Amino acid sequence: MSEYDNQVDSEHPIFDELNRKILEYLQQDGRIAFSTIAKHLKISEGTIRNRVQRMKQAGALQIAAIIDPMAIHYKVDAMIGLKVAPQSLPRQVAKRLAELDQITFIFWVAGRFDLLVEVVCGTDGEFRQFIEDELYGRVDVAEFEVMSGIEMFKNQFILRDALR
């Protein structure tokens, strides 16, 4: 029996104290060995493996590499604020756009726009073609505004306060 056995969050059971600790380690290094986490937390490696698997199955955890598209061969990284046409729903438009390879991020937002979309393209020509094919003339898009990325200052997905 470990110190974590009776520390379950009844509102969000997937985020009990042990899972929070595991996530803190994984956020620092997604490739950290389960045996290393187990040693630090003084529990078995199997417990870590099972907990991580359950969080993945619940959709609460994905382990992936985070890259800066501009640091590799991509030349265009833009955010697009998009207003959905009155006869369409944001969820429907987001579903259509999510199928496109150039889209890396879609967020349903409140305010001036309905959707905030990140688009990454290899060239200005590819980006122009994307705009023409996927936004202009589409009945589900009322209007959009392109905000071109100039320099990335932070690209981090560490959720410290949210895990408390």
Biotite code that builds the C-alpha atoms (Angstrom):
import biotite.structure as struc

atoms = struc.array([
    struc.Atom([0.000, 0.000, 0.000], chain_id="A", res_id=1, res_name="MET", atom_name="CA", element="C"),
    struc.Atom([1.397, 3.410, -0.993], chain_id="A", res_id=2, res_name="SER", atom_name="CA", element="C"),
    struc.Atom([0.693, 6.914, 0.260], chain_id="A", res_id=3, res_name="GLU", atom_name="CA", element="C"),
    struc.Atom([-1.447, 7.501, -2.866], chain_id="A", res_id=4, res_name="TYR", atom_name="CA", element="C"),
    struc.Atom([-4.008, 4.727, -2.320], chain_id="A", res_id=5, res_name="ASP", atom_name="CA", element="C"),
    struc.Atom([-6.620, 6.872, -0.556], chain_id="A", res_id=6, res_name="ASN", atom_name="CA", element="C"),
    struc.Atom([-6.164, 10.101, -2.513], chain_id="A", res_id=7, res_name="GLN", atom_name="CA", element="C"),
    struc.Atom([-8.792, 9.820, -5.237], chain_id="A", res_id=8, res_name="VAL", atom_name="CA", element="C"),
    struc.Atom([-10.457, 12.928, -6.687], chain_id="A", res_id=9, res_name="ASP", atom_name="CA", element="C"),
    struc.Atom([-14.141, 11.901, -6.692], chain_id="A", res_id=10, res_name="SER", atom_name="CA", element="C"),
    struc.Atom([-15.089, 14.529, -9.283], chain_id="A", res_id=11, res_name="GLU", atom_name="CA", element="C"),
    struc.Atom([-12.277, 13.535, -11.675], chain_id="A", res_id=12, res_name="HIS", atom_name="CA", element="C"),
    struc.Atom([-11.076, 10.068, -10.614], chain_id="A", res_id=13, res_name="PRO", atom_name="CA", element="C"),
    struc.Atom([-8.578, 9.847, -13.478], chain_id="A", res_id=14, res_name="ILE", atom_name="CA", element="C"),
    struc.Atom([-6.729, 12.765, -11.856], chain_id="A", res_id=15, res_name="PHE", atom_name="CA", element="C"),
    struc.Atom([-5.998, 11.442, -8.412], chain_id="A", res_id=16, res_name="ASP", atom_name="CA", element="C"),
    struc.Atom([-2.782, 12.476, -6.675], chain_id="A", res_id=17, res_name="GLU", atom_name="CA", element="C"),
    struc.Atom([-0.729, 9.599, -8.087], chain_id="A", res_id=18, res_name="LEU", atom_name="CA", element="C"),
    struc.Atom([-1.769, 10.328, -11.666], chain_id="A", res_id=19, res_name="ASN", atom_name="CA", element="C"),
    struc.Atom([-0.975, 13.998, -11.126], chain_id="A", res_id=20, res_name="ARG", atom_name="CA", element="C"),
    struc.Atom([2.539, 13.065, -10.004], chain_id="A", res_id=21, res_name="LYS", atom_name="CA", element="C"),
    struc.Atom([2.990, 10.715, -12.972], chain_id="A", res_id=22, res_name="ILE", atom_name="CA", element="C"),
    struc.Atom([1.857, 13.460, -15.347], chain_id="A", res_id=23, res_name="LEU", atom_name="CA", element="C"),
    struc.Atom([4.330, 15.921, -13.859], chain_id="A", res_id=24, res_name="GLU", atom_name="CA", element="C"),
    struc.Atom([7.178, 13.567, -14.775], chain_id="A", res_id=25, res_name="TYR", atom_name="CA", element="C"),
    struc.Atom([5.802, 12.843, -18.252], chain_id="A", res_id=26, res_name="LEU", atom_name="CA", element="C"),
    struc.Atom([5.329, 16.540, -18.997], chain_id="A", res_id=27, res_name="GLN", atom_name="CA", element="C"),
    struc.Atom([8.992, 17.170, -18.264], chain_id="A", res_id=28, res_name="GLN", atom_name="CA", element="C"),
    struc.Atom([10.144, 14.208, -20.383], chain_id="A", res_id=29, res_name="ASP", atom_name="CA", element="C"),
    struc.Atom([7.626, 12.167, -22.358], chain_id="A", res_id=30, res_name="GLY", atom_name="CA", element="C"),
    struc.Atom([10.251, 9.444, -22.872], chain_id="A", res_id=31, res_name="ARG", atom_name="CA", element="C"),
    struc.Atom([11.130, 8.969, -19.201], chain_id="A", res_id=32, res_name="ILE", atom_name="CA", element="C"),
    struc.Atom([11.258, 5.304, -18.223], chain_id="A", res_id=33, res_name="ALA", atom_name="CA", element="C"),
    struc.Atom([8.363, 4.076, -16.098], chain_id="A", res_id=34, res_name="PHE", atom_name="CA", element="C"),
    struc.Atom([10.965, 2.489, -13.822], chain_id="A", res_id=35, res_name="SER", atom_name="CA", element="C"),
    struc.Atom([12.455, 5.938, -13.151], chain_id="A", res_id=36, res_name="THR", atom_name="CA", element="C"),
    struc.Atom([9.065, 7.399, -12.254], chain_id="A", res_id=37, res_name="ILE", atom_name="CA", element="C"),
    struc.Atom([8.335, 4.376, -10.065], chain_id="A", res_id=38, res_name="ALA", atom_name="CA", element="C"),
    struc.Atom([11.623, 4.797, -8.216], chain_id="A", res_id=39, res_name="LYS", atom_name="CA", element="C"),
    struc.Atom([10.938, 8.497, -7.532], chain_id="A", res_id=40, res_name="HIS", atom_name="CA", element="C"),
    struc.Atom([7.377, 7.832, -6.367], chain_id="A", res_id=41, res_name="LEU", atom_name="CA", element="C"),
    struc.Atom([8.293, 4.658, -4.459], chain_id="A", res_id=42, res_name="LYS", atom_name="CA", element="C"),
    struc.Atom([5.717, 2.456, -6.203], chain_id="A", res_id=43, res_name="ILE", atom_name="CA", element="C"),
    struc.Atom([5.940, -0.393, -8.707], chain_id="A", res_id=44, res_name="SER", atom_name="CA", element="C"),
    struc.Atom([6.745, 0.085, -12.372], chain_id="A", res_id=45, res_name="GLU", atom_name="CA", element="C"),
    struc.Atom([3.620, -1.947, -13.219], chain_id="A", res_id=46, res_name="GLY", atom_name="CA", element="C"),
    struc.Atom([1.464, 0.571, -11.370], chain_id="A", res_id=47, res_name="THR", atom_name="CA", element="C"),
    struc.Atom([2.945, 3.390, -13.451], chain_id="A", res_id=48, res_name="ILE", atom_name="CA", element="C"),
    struc.Atom([2.446, 1.444, -16.689], chain_id="A", res_id=49, res_name="ARG", atom_name="CA", element="C"),
    struc.Atom([-1.186, 0.615, -15.814], chain_id="A", res_id=50, res_name="ASN", atom_name="CA", element="C"),
    struc.Atom([-1.982, 4.179, -14.752], chain_id="A", res_id=51, res_name="ARG", atom_name="CA", element="C"),
    struc.Atom([-0.508, 5.643, -17.941], chain_id="A", res_id=52, res_name="VAL", atom_name="CA", element="C"),
    struc.Atom([-2.416, 3.113, -20.058], chain_id="A", res_id=53, res_name="GLN", atom_name="CA", element="C"),
    struc.Atom([-5.706, 3.983, -18.313], chain_id="A", res_id=54, res_name="ARG", atom_name="CA", element="C"),
    struc.Atom([-5.129, 7.708, -18.846], chain_id="A", res_id=55, res_name="MET", atom_name="CA", element="C"),
    struc.Atom([-4.439, 7.054, -22.540], chain_id="A", res_id=56, res_name="LYS", atom_name="CA", element="C"),
    struc.Atom([-7.574, 4.903, -22.889], chain_id="A", res_id=57, res_name="GLN", atom_name="CA", element="C"),
    struc.Atom([-9.654, 7.606, -21.180], chain_id="A", res_id=58, res_name="ALA", atom_name="CA", element="C"),
    struc.Atom([-8.369, 10.152, -23.700], chain_id="A", res_id=59, res_name="GLY", atom_name="CA", element="C"),
    struc.Atom([-6.770, 12.177, -20.902], chain_id="A", res_id=60, res_name="ALA", atom_name="CA", element="C"),
    struc.Atom([-3.189, 11.615, -22.078], chain_id="A", res_id=61, res_name="LEU", atom_name="CA", element="C"),
    struc.Atom([-1.329, 11.539, -25.358], chain_id="A", res_id=62, res_name="GLN", atom_name="CA", element="C"),
    struc.Atom([2.432, 11.314, -25.539], chain_id="A", res_id=63, res_name="ILE", atom_name="CA", element="C"),
    struc.Atom([3.825, 13.013, -28.637], chain_id="A", res_id=64, res_name="ALA", atom_name="CA", element="C"),
    struc.Atom([6.748, 15.102, -29.855], chain_id="A", res_id=65, res_name="ALA", atom_name="CA", element="C"),
    struc.Atom([6.071, 18.839, -29.969], chain_id="A", res_id=66, res_name="ILE", atom_name="CA", element="C"),
    struc.Atom([7.853, 20.560, -32.821], chain_id="A", res_id=67, res_name="ILE", atom_name="CA", element="C"),
    struc.Atom([8.259, 24.135, -33.982], chain_id="A", res_id=68, res_name="ASP", atom_name="CA", element="C"),
    struc.Atom([7.120, 23.963, -37.636], chain_id="A", res_id=69, res_name="PRO", atom_name="CA", element="C"),
    struc.Atom([9.216, 27.017, -38.493], chain_id="A", res_id=70, res_name="MET", atom_name="CA", element="C"),
    struc.Atom([12.371, 25.278, -37.250], chain_id="A", res_id=71, res_name="ALA", atom_name="CA", element="C"),
    struc.Atom([12.000, 22.627, -39.949], chain_id="A", res_id=72, res_name="ILE", atom_name="CA", element="C"),
    struc.Atom([10.986, 23.072, -43.602], chain_id="A", res_id=73, res_name="HIS", atom_name="CA", element="C"),
    struc.Atom([7.659, 24.857, -43.096], chain_id="A", res_id=74, res_name="TYR", atom_name="CA", element="C"),
    struc.Atom([7.621, 28.531, -44.071], chain_id="A", res_id=75, res_name="LYS", atom_name="CA", element="C"),
    struc.Atom([4.066, 29.532, -43.145], chain_id="A", res_id=76, res_name="VAL", atom_name="CA", element="C"),
    struc.Atom([2.540, 29.222, -39.680], chain_id="A", res_id=77, res_name="ASP", atom_name="CA", element="C"),
    struc.Atom([-0.655, 31.240, -39.438], chain_id="A", res_id=78, res_name="ALA", atom_name="CA", element="C"),
    struc.Atom([-3.614, 31.506, -37.118], chain_id="A", res_id=79, res_name="MET", atom_name="CA", element="C"),
    struc.Atom([-6.955, 32.063, -38.787], chain_id="A", res_id=80, res_name="ILE", atom_name="CA", element="C"),
    struc.Atom([-9.921, 33.549, -36.995], chain_id="A", res_id=81, res_name="GLY", atom_name="CA", element="C"),
    struc.Atom([-12.977, 32.142, -38.724], chain_id="A", res_id=82, res_name="LEU", atom_name="CA", element="C"),
    struc.Atom([-16.641, 33.128, -38.551], chain_id="A", res_id=83, res_name="LYS", atom_name="CA", element="C"),
    struc.Atom([-18.976, 30.295, -39.431], chain_id="A", res_id=84, res_name="VAL", atom_name="CA", element="C"),
    struc.Atom([-21.842, 31.018, -41.834], chain_id="A", res_id=85, res_name="ALA", atom_name="CA", element="C"),
    struc.Atom([-25.264, 31.379, -40.145], chain_id="A", res_id=86, res_name="PRO", atom_name="CA", element="C"),
    struc.Atom([-26.627, 28.135, -41.626], chain_id="A", res_id=87, res_name="GLN", atom_name="CA", element="C"),
    struc.Atom([-23.618, 26.141, -40.385], chain_id="A", res_id=88, res_name="SER", atom_name="CA", element="C"),
    struc.Atom([-22.419, 25.001, -36.981], chain_id="A", res_id=89, res_name="LEU", atom_name="CA", element="C"),
    struc.Atom([-18.869, 25.510, -35.669], chain_id="A", res_id=90, res_name="PRO", atom_name="CA", element="C"),
    struc.Atom([-18.586, 21.799, -34.875], chain_id="A", res_id=91, res_name="ARG", atom_name="CA", element="C"),
    struc.Atom([-19.411, 20.868, -38.493], chain_id="A", res_id=92, res_name="GLN", atom_name="CA", element="C"),
    struc.Atom([-16.872, 23.290, -39.943], chain_id="A", res_id=93, res_name="VAL", atom_name="CA", element="C"),
    struc.Atom([-14.230, 22.175, -37.430], chain_id="A", res_id=94, res_name="ALA", atom_name="CA", element="C"),
    struc.Atom([-14.846, 18.542, -38.381], chain_id="A", res_id=95, res_name="LYS", atom_name="CA", element="C"),
    struc.Atom([-14.326, 19.344, -42.076], chain_id="A", res_id=96, res_name="ARG", atom_name="CA", element="C"),
    struc.Atom([-11.166, 21.346, -41.420], chain_id="A", res_id=97, res_name="LEU", atom_name="CA", element="C"),
    struc.Atom([-9.756, 18.736, -39.027], chain_id="A", res_id=98, res_name="ALA", atom_name="CA", element="C"),
    struc.Atom([-9.435, 16.333, -41.972], chain_id="A", res_id=99, res_name="GLU", atom_name="CA", element="C"),
    struc.Atom([-6.900, 18.620, -43.676], chain_id="A", res_id=100, res_name="LEU", atom_name="CA", element="C"),
    struc.Atom([-3.179, 17.953, -43.303], chain_id="A", res_id=101, res_name="ASP", atom_name="CA", element="C"),
    struc.Atom([-2.305, 21.657, -43.088], chain_id="A", res_id=102, res_name="GLN", atom_name="CA", element="C"),
    struc.Atom([-4.416, 22.153, -39.949], chain_id="A", res_id=103, res_name="ILE", atom_name="CA", element="C"),
    struc.Atom([-2.566, 21.575, -36.676], chain_id="A", res_id=104, res_name="THR", atom_name="CA", element="C"),
    struc.Atom([-5.000, 23.139, -34.203], chain_id="A", res_id=105, res_name="PHE", atom_name="CA", element="C"),
    struc.Atom([-8.705, 24.007, -34.118], chain_id="A", res_id=106, res_name="ILE", atom_name="CA", element="C"),
    struc.Atom([-10.382, 25.611, -31.154], chain_id="A", res_id=107, res_name="PHE", atom_name="CA", element="C"),
    struc.Atom([-14.032, 26.639, -30.823], chain_id="A", res_id=108, res_name="TRP", atom_name="CA", element="C"),
    struc.Atom([-13.883, 30.086, -29.246], chain_id="A", res_id=109, res_name="VAL", atom_name="CA", element="C"),
    struc.Atom([-16.209, 32.773, -27.939], chain_id="A", res_id=110, res_name="ALA", atom_name="CA", element="C"),
    struc.Atom([-15.846, 36.347, -29.115], chain_id="A", res_id=111, res_name="GLY", atom_name="CA", element="C"),
    struc.Atom([-15.229, 37.884, -32.513], chain_id="A", res_id=112, res_name="ARG", atom_name="CA", element="C"),
    struc.Atom([-14.617, 34.521, -34.209], chain_id="A", res_id=113, res_name="PHE", atom_name="CA", element="C"),
    struc.Atom([-16.214, 31.106, -33.912], chain_id="A", res_id=114, res_name="ASP", atom_name="CA", element="C"),
    struc.Atom([-13.091, 29.055, -34.604], chain_id="A", res_id=115, res_name="LEU", atom_name="CA", element="C"),
    struc.Atom([-9.389, 29.670, -34.156], chain_id="A", res_id=116, res_name="LEU", atom_name="CA", element="C"),
    struc.Atom([-7.412, 27.545, -36.599], chain_id="A", res_id=117, res_name="VAL", atom_name="CA", element="C"),
    struc.Atom([-3.655, 27.057, -36.953], chain_id="A", res_id=118, res_name="GLU", atom_name="CA", element="C"),
    struc.Atom([-2.444, 26.343, -40.476], chain_id="A", res_id=119, res_name="VAL", atom_name="CA", element="C"),
    struc.Atom([1.102, 25.255, -41.339], chain_id="A", res_id=120, res_name="VAL", atom_name="CA", element="C"),
    struc.Atom([2.293, 25.142, -44.963], chain_id="A", res_id=121, res_name="CYS", atom_name="CA", element="C"),
    struc.Atom([5.613, 24.564, -46.672], chain_id="A", res_id=122, res_name="GLY", atom_name="CA", element="C"),
    struc.Atom([5.382, 27.571, -48.979], chain_id="A", res_id=123, res_name="THR", atom_name="CA", element="C"),
    struc.Atom([3.431, 30.773, -49.483], chain_id="A", res_id=124, res_name="ASP", atom_name="CA", element="C"),
    struc.Atom([1.948, 29.176, -52.603], chain_id="A", res_id=125, res_name="GLY", atom_name="CA", element="C"),
    struc.Atom([0.631, 26.203, -50.620], chain_id="A", res_id=126, res_name="GLU", atom_name="CA", element="C"),
    struc.Atom([-0.903, 28.590, -48.096], chain_id="A", res_id=127, res_name="PHE", atom_name="CA", element="C"),
    struc.Atom([-2.547, 30.661, -50.845], chain_id="A", res_id=128, res_name="ARG", atom_name="CA", element="C"),
    struc.Atom([-3.944, 27.445, -52.359], chain_id="A", res_id=129, res_name="GLN", atom_name="CA", element="C"),
    struc.Atom([-5.256, 26.381, -48.943], chain_id="A", res_id=130, res_name="PHE", atom_name="CA", element="C"),
    struc.Atom([-7.056, 29.733, -48.529], chain_id="A", res_id=131, res_name="ILE", atom_name="CA", element="C"),
    struc.Atom([-8.571, 29.488, -52.009], chain_id="A", res_id=132, res_name="GLU", atom_name="CA", element="C"),
    struc.Atom([-9.652, 25.854, -51.723], chain_id="A", res_id=133, res_name="ASP", atom_name="CA", element="C"),
    struc.Atom([-10.792, 25.643, -48.112], chain_id="A", res_id=134, res_name="GLU", atom_name="CA", element="C"),
    struc.Atom([-12.040, 29.112, -47.141], chain_id="A", res_id=135, res_name="LEU", atom_name="CA", element="C"),
    struc.Atom([-13.003, 31.331, -50.116], chain_id="A", res_id=136, res_name="TYR", atom_name="CA", element="C"),
    struc.Atom([-16.251, 30.291, -51.708], chain_id="A", res_id=137, res_name="GLY", atom_name="CA", element="C"),
    struc.Atom([-17.164, 27.779, -49.001], chain_id="A", res_id=138, res_name="ARG", atom_name="CA", element="C"),
    struc.Atom([-20.796, 28.056, -47.943], chain_id="A", res_id=139, res_name="VAL", atom_name="CA", element="C"),
    struc.Atom([-19.935, 27.192, -44.332], chain_id="A", res_id=140, res_name="ASP", atom_name="CA", element="C"),
    struc.Atom([-17.447, 30.097, -43.944], chain_id="A", res_id=141, res_name="VAL", atom_name="CA", element="C"),
    struc.Atom([-18.860, 33.607, -43.511], chain_id="A", res_id=142, res_name="ALA", atom_name="CA", element="C"),
    struc.Atom([-15.509, 35.382, -43.116], chain_id="A", res_id=143, res_name="GLU", atom_name="CA", element="C"),
    struc.Atom([-11.988, 34.864, -41.875], chain_id="A", res_id=144, res_name="PHE", atom_name="CA", element="C"),
    struc.Atom([-8.923, 36.803, -40.810], chain_id="A", res_id=145, res_name="GLU", atom_name="CA", element="C"),
    struc.Atom([-5.363, 35.567, -41.236], chain_id="A", res_id=146, res_name="VAL", atom_name="CA", element="C"),
    struc.Atom([-2.796, 36.329, -38.548], chain_id="A", res_id=147, res_name="MET", atom_name="CA", element="C"),
    struc.Atom([0.655, 35.326, -39.788], chain_id="A", res_id=148, res_name="SER", atom_name="CA", element="C"),
    struc.Atom([3.166, 34.014, -37.305], chain_id="A", res_id=149, res_name="GLY", atom_name="CA", element="C"),
    struc.Atom([6.364, 36.062, -37.183], chain_id="A", res_id=150, res_name="ILE", atom_name="CA", element="C"),
    struc.Atom([8.238, 34.512, -34.271], chain_id="A", res_id=151, res_name="GLU", atom_name="CA", element="C"),
    struc.Atom([7.280, 31.852, -31.723], chain_id="A", res_id=152, res_name="MET", atom_name="CA", element="C"),
    struc.Atom([8.091, 32.772, -28.135], chain_id="A", res_id=153, res_name="PHE", atom_name="CA", element="C"),
    struc.Atom([6.532, 29.844, -26.314], chain_id="A", res_id=154, res_name="LYS", atom_name="CA", element="C"),
    struc.Atom([5.226, 26.448, -27.364], chain_id="A", res_id=155, res_name="ASN", atom_name="CA", element="C"),
    struc.Atom([4.510, 24.558, -24.179], chain_id="A", res_id=156, res_name="GLN", atom_name="CA", element="C"),
    struc.Atom([1.800, 22.222, -23.018], chain_id="A", res_id=157, res_name="PHE", atom_name="CA", element="C"),
    struc.Atom([2.718, 21.781, -19.369], chain_id="A", res_id=158, res_name="ILE", atom_name="CA", element="C"),
    struc.Atom([-0.403, 22.069, -17.220], chain_id="A", res_id=159, res_name="LEU", atom_name="CA", element="C"),
    struc.Atom([0.824, 22.570, -13.688], chain_id="A", res_id=160, res_name="ARG", atom_name="CA", element="C"),
    struc.Atom([-2.075, 24.431, -12.082], chain_id="A", res_id=161, res_name="ASP", atom_name="CA", element="C"),
    struc.Atom([-4.701, 22.421, -13.959], chain_id="A", res_id=162, res_name="ALA", atom_name="CA", element="C"),
    struc.Atom([-3.414, 19.238, -12.334], chain_id="A", res_id=163, res_name="LEU", atom_name="CA", element="C"),
    struc.Atom([-3.958, 20.512, -8.805], chain_id="A", res_id=164, res_name="ARG", atom_name="CA", element="C"),
])
